[in-house]
């Protein structure tokens, strides 16, 4: 018998787009929530973003970026720039438990869909928003994406080398780490509160603050010591050696972190105690930090003679943290851990074909989540939502299609 998913029966009207919002609602969908994405042909969002799978030319259903972030969801097309579209959107929200967006502040208000308005019709509604700067404050009207948010929060100041400009994470870190999971946690907390009291509530997750919260040790170092931490490449203040080293092969690397004297002893043993490793300059942590450039040169002389996999296994066996710097081919084709645990899941998409999706990032023993379906094609759930869920007649639906309300 199939295990009941923990969020079965919860409906989400999902107005989010790009990365942070869809990453959050995908997590809800994995655990059983019915997530209905409100989209439109008039606002392409990320459906045309690369990389694109092979398929019908010009199709909005082939974006690997969109498809990976929106598996297990439903999609409808609704033109929210029309009064009729707004009215239909309100009806959908009225039949939902949760409504979420990551628009700039005030968009839902201008549509007459503020929390104050929605709660009049549905006191149990949970409304969540993810404005970059929040609903109030000096930066309340700013707009941005993960790349700008991580710059605001101070992450970029730490990424790169001290003699070069900041590089950023290049993956829009806040969109996939802090912000969506803070948002999901808040939504689940509000859902728990509603189950106890019957009352919904409004949630604001300011993406700037959510991202800044990961900088806590840097905040402490500044407030206590007056230090402003900046770019150090792959080095850190509390470990040595601590870097990424070139290995045998084309553009192959391994990351090594020695954080204690016990690990330094294990590191030397794994290398066969070469003469340079017992140099008195490296006897203490302070000495290794002082002569770090020379130490890194000796280590890379060794790592360059071996594959990163060989180095990782030998150092791990000696109790030293080490890991291959994997590319996506490594992760998807050669990583035995991800393969054994079945992290990547393949699902058949009607246009993109057999597509690989990220798997579950949390495993519950009694109520496990599940990747039940690939990402929806644009407007795939129109019939279900407009006719079955909202009870619209065929004439109504056809009229709204002709008027480009359902569009």
N, C-alpha and C positions, 0 to 999 in steps of 0.2 A: 504494500500500500504506500502511495506517495506521501511523504512527510509534508504536512501543512507548512507553508512558508509563513514566517512570523508577521509579515505586513499584508497578508491576504485580506482583502476587503477595504484597504485604504486606497483612496483615489487621490492623485496629484494632478492638478492643472498646472502644467509646466510651461512657463513663458521664458525660461532661461535660454541662453545661447552662448556661443563660443566655448570656453573651457570649464571655468569654475562651477557654473550652475549645472550644466549637464553631467559633470563628474559626480556631483552630489546626488542628483536624482537618479543616476544610473545605479548608485549604491542602494537607494530605496527600491528600485525596480528589481535588482538582484534578489532582494528578500521579500518579494511578493507584491509590492505596491503596484497598482495600475497607474502608470505614468503616461499622461496624454500630453504630447508636445504640441503646442499651438504655434504653427508656422504659417508662412505665406509665400506665394510666388513673388510678391512685391518686395520681399525682404529676404534675400538669399541666405544670410547668416553664414554658416561655415560649410554648407552643403557642397559648395564648389571648390573648397580648399583642397590643395594637394596634400599627399599623393592621391591620385585617382586610380581606381582599379580599371581594368579593361572592361568595356561594356558599351551600351548604346551611346553614341556621340552626343554630348551636351546634356546627358542625363544628370539630374540632381541627386542621384542615389548611389554615386560611386566613390564619394570621398572617404578615404580610409580614416581620416581624422574624425569626421562626423560619425561614421558608422561605429567606430570603436567606443565612442563616448555615449552612444544612444541605443545600445542593444537592450532588448527586453522592454522597449517602450512602444507606444502607439503614436501615430502622427496624424494631425488634421491640418487642413489649410483654411485659414480664417483671416480675412483682411480687417485688421483692427484699426485701420484708418477710416473706416466707415461706421456710422451710427449703428447700422444693423449688425455689423461684425462685433462691435462692442456689446450689444445687447445679447448676442448669442454667447459671447465669452462670459458674460455675467451669469447666464443660465448654467453654463458648464461649471463655473466656480461654485454656484449654488448647490450642485450635486457632488461637490468634491469635499474632501477632508482638509486638503492642503493646497495652497496656491503659492507659487514661488516665481521670482524673477531676479535677474541681475542687470536690470536697466539702470540708466542714470536716474537719480532721485526725481520723483514727480511724474514719471510717465504714466504709471497706473492711476495716479490722482487725476491727471488730465482726462483719462478715460472714464472717470467717475467710479473707479474700482479701488479706491483707497480702503484700508482696513476699516476705518470708521464707517464707510458706506456698506461694505460687505458684511460686517458683523450684525448690521440691522436685520438682514435677511437670514443670516446663518450665524448665530452666536457661537457655534462650535468651530467656525473656520479658523484655521491656522494659516497666517500669512507670513511668508519669509521673503526678505529682500536683501540683496548684496551690493549696495552702492559702494563705490570705491572709497569715498571719504566719509560715508555715513550720511544720515538725514539732517544733521545739523553740524555747525562748526564752520571754520573759515574755508575748508576745502569741500564743502558739501556738494558743490556743483561740478567738481572735476569728473572727467571721464578717463578711463584708462584700461589697460589690459595687464596680463600677468607680468610682462616685461617692464612696464612702467611702475607697477605696484612694488615689485621687488627692488626697484631703484629707490622709490620713496622710503621703503622700510629699512634700507641700509645694507641689503644683501649684496648689491653690486660692488659696494666699497670693499668687500672681502674677497671677490672673485677675480683671479688673475695674479699677475706678478707685480712686485713692488715698483719695478721700473717701467711699467706699462699701464695704459688706461684700464679701467674696470672692464671686464668682459661680460658680466651677467651670467646667468646659468644657461642661457640659450634654449631652455625648455619651458620658460614661463612657470617657474617653480610654484608660485602661489596658486596657480590654477589646478594643480594636481596634488598638492600636499596640504598646506594649512587650510586654505579657505573652504574647499568643498567639505572637508571632514569636520571642521568647526560648524559649518552650516548644517550638515546632517545630524551632528550631535544635538544641536539646538532644536532642530525639528523633532527628533525622537523624544527629547525631553518635554517639549510642548505637547506632543501626542500623549505621552504618559500622564501629564497634568490634565489633559482633556478627558482621558479615560477615567480619571478619579473625580473630576469636578463637572464635566460636561461643558466646560468653557474653553474656547480657543484663545489664542493670543497672537500678538504681533512680534515678529523676530527681525532684528536688524543685525546683520553681520557686516561691519565695515571692513572691506578687504584690506585696506591700509593697516588697520589695527590688528587684524587677524594675522597678517604677515609679520608685522613688527613683533608679535608675541614670541616668535621663534628666536629672537635676538637676546634672550634673557641674560646669558652669561656675559655678553658684551655690555649690556646695561650695567651689570654688577661691576665689571672691571672699570667702567668709566666713573660710576658714582662713588665707588670705594677707593679706587687707585688713581683716578684721573687719566687713565689710559684710553686713547682712542684707537681701537684695533683697526688695522687696514690690511691690504693685500700682502700675503706671505707666500704666494704660490702654493705648493703642496706641503709646506712646513707648518708646524704648529708649535706653540710655546711649551707644551707639556710632554713632548715625545721626540725621540731621535734615535735611530733614523725614522723618518716619517716622510715618505715621498712616493712618487710614481716613477718607475725605472724601466728603461728600454730593455726589451728582451729579444731573443732570437726570432726572426721572421719579419715580415713587412708590417711596420706600424703596430707592433705588438708590445704591450706594457703590462706591468704588474704593480699593484699598490702594496706597500709594506708599512706597518705601524708598530714600532717598538715603544711600549709605554712604561716598562719597568726594567729593573736590573735582571730579574729572572728571565724576561723575554730576550734581553740582550745576550744572556748566556746561551739560551736556546738558539738564538740567531747565529751566533758564532759556531755552535756545534753543527748546525745544519749546513754551514758553509765549509766545514772541515777545519775550523780554526786556522784560517790563513794567517800569514805573518802580519799583514796589515791590521787584522782584526784584534790582535793583542798589543797593538801600539798603545803606549801609555797615554797618548792624547785622548784615546777613546775609553779609558777605564771608567770614567764617571759620566753621568748625564750632562753635567756642566761642560765637560771636555768635549763631548760629542756635539753639543750645540755650538760651542766656540769654533770647532773645526768641521762644521757640517758640510761645507762645500767639498773638502777633501774626502770626507767619509762617503758622501754620495757618489763621488767619482770612483772610489774603490768598489762600492756595491754595484754600480752599473757595469763595471768591468766584469763582474761575475754574472749578473743577470743577463747580459747581452749574449752569453754563451749557452743559455737555456731557454726553453719555451716558458711562457708565463704559467702554463698549467703545471709544469714540473716544479717551478719555484713555489707556486702556491701550495702544492701538496707537501713538499719537503718542509717548508716553513710551518705550515699548519700542524704537521706531525711533531714539530719541535715546540709547539705551543706559542707560535708567533702569528699574530693576525696578518694575513696576506690574501690578496684576491686578484684574479685576472681582471684586467680592464676590458670588459666584454663589449663587443658591438652587438647589433641586433641579430646578426647571423649566429654569433656565439650563443646568445640567450635562447634563441628559438630552435636552433639545430643541434647545439653541442652541449648545452648545460644539463648535466644529468639530474641535478636537484629539481629544476623546474619541470623537466620531463617526467620524473618519477611522481611528482606531486600533481601533475596535470594542470599546471597553472594556465597555460595557453589553451584556449578552447576553439575548435573549428565549428562554424555553423554555415549552413548553406543560405546565401543571400540571393533573392530572386534575380538581381541584375549583376551584382559584383561576383557571384559565384561562391565557391568555398572560401570563406574568409576567416582569418585568425583573429580572435578577440582576447584582450586581457581577461584573466580569470578573477575569481573572488579574492579579495584582500583580507577577508575575515571569515573564519570557519567556525560555525556554531554546531555543537554536537547534536542537540535535540531538534533545532530548527534551521538546518543548513540552507544557505541561499543556492541559487541555481541560475545559470545562463540558459534561459528557456527559449530565446528567439533572437535572431539577428536584428540589426537596426531596421526600423521601418522605412519603407519607401515614402516619399513625400505625399501626404494626403491619404495614406493607405487605410486609415481608420475613419475616413469621412462617413461612409455609410453607417458604420457601427455607432459613431458618436451622434451624428445629426438625426438619423432616423430611429435607431433603437434606443439610445440613451436619452436624447432630448425629445424624442417623440415627434419630430417634424414630418410633415407629409411629403410625398414625392413632389407635389406641385411646389411646395415651399422650397425644398432643396433645389429643384431645377430653376426656380426664379432667382434664388440667391447665387446660383452658379452663373446665370446669365448676367446678373448685376455685378459680378466679380466680388461678391461678399465672401462666398466660399471660393477662395482663389489663392 
